Amino acid sequence: MRLFAWLAGLAMALGIASTSSAQILTTDFSGRLINYNPTSNSSATLYSSLAQPQSMVRGPDGFVYIANAATNSIDRHDPVTGAFVSTAVSSATLGVGFQPSGLAFNNGELYISNQVAFPTATPNSGGVFKYDFGSGLLSPVVTGLTQPEGLLFAGGNLYITELNNYTGRILKYDFVNPASTFVANGQGGLGAATGMTIGPDGELYVADVLGMAVRKYNLANPAVNSTFASGTGFNSPTSLAFLDSHMYVVNFGTGSNPDGFVSQFNALTGAFEANVVLGLFGGSAIVAVPEPTSLALCGLAAGGLWLRRRRAR
């Protein structure tokens, strides 16, 4: 118990973020970071100075990282208060013309998709890059893409949604062979893929912004697929997340009116349950923060290893 308390204290001293209850975080193009609490069925704006947020991901430190297209930067925010913590990757690092659109962590490194331009783009001008926090270097991983959007790691592979002026596909990259088409446009009804996540059943779930649906694909064989949810609860879905027994989908809407929203579905059947966050101006990203989520857990692992090494000396 004393060891746990000491490590928890160390985590707090190191600025490790923690949350005490499950929650959903979402963003919209008006610059807001919004919290939705499923227990109380209530939402609140935590932060309102984002700059056209395109995507959001939970980092290994427990903070949320948000890609801001308008400032060409990636910022780190506290998941509880929404407060800005620091700029994780600056516009100077990303460079002129870079437009961050997708984020994913793997082995402590941040992968960033560069959309270049929206809503239209020069073919093959985008790509995926890796940012090393230790060296501060940004290096290309996959190039020659047209409007890459969502990024996801599963089974050691990197999955990329390529919007391609709304005729997109999903690519798979195994870090050995060139990236190749995993799901072609039209396969399983796919219109234009944006955000992705792995469901509680281990399958790939994809927000189809053009098809107004969530598509489901088997990771071992994408020919095994289905439309998991469609119809009510959709207005240009951009991203999705699972939390407990529910699936949450953020909808962009028109972007110019507060007609974006977050909808809730049954995680097992895909049945629509409710619209839980309303009034979004271009709903763009969503992440689930399970209970308990604590960066202190990361600190515990690192601290425990450090303590063992100290005692072994």
Order of alpha helices (4+ residues) and beta strands (2+ residues): alpha-beta-beta-beta-beta-beta-beta-beta-beta-alpha-beta-beta-beta-beta-beta-beta-beta-beta-beta-beta-beta-beta-beta-beta-beta-beta-beta-beta-alpha
